[in-house]
Amino acid sequence: MNKPVLSLALATALIATLGTTGCAVSSKQQTVGSYIDDATLTTRVKSKFAADPVVSAMAISVETLKGTVQLSGFAKSGDERATAEKLARETSGVVAVRNDILVRQPQ
């Protein structure tokens, strides 16, 4: 077999192997597509926080797994906490929201 044909055959075999095994890193982890979808949701929620005058985008963390958004960090008030949750819930593609934001008590 000549070199170009052998290279093409190896590339085809590699693509076929990757295609049949899926895109998951392991069986208990997310697929690449799911990970990208979650990263997109996280970015959308953070963008809403940054545009909102009530929510501090720097004080509240956003993590997403399989469409469920988890909020954590500290809010200055109950209103900020509630607004952050509302903005996350209203984000297209979000399946559920877990609000673990703590309200800081004034000192």
Buried (B, 14 or more C-beta within 10 A) or exposed (E): EEEEEEEEEEEEEEEEEEEEEEEBEEEEEBEEEBBEBBEEBBEBBBEBBEEBEBBBBEBBBBBBBEEBBBBEBBBBEEEBBBBBBBBBEEBEEBEEBBBEBEEEEEE
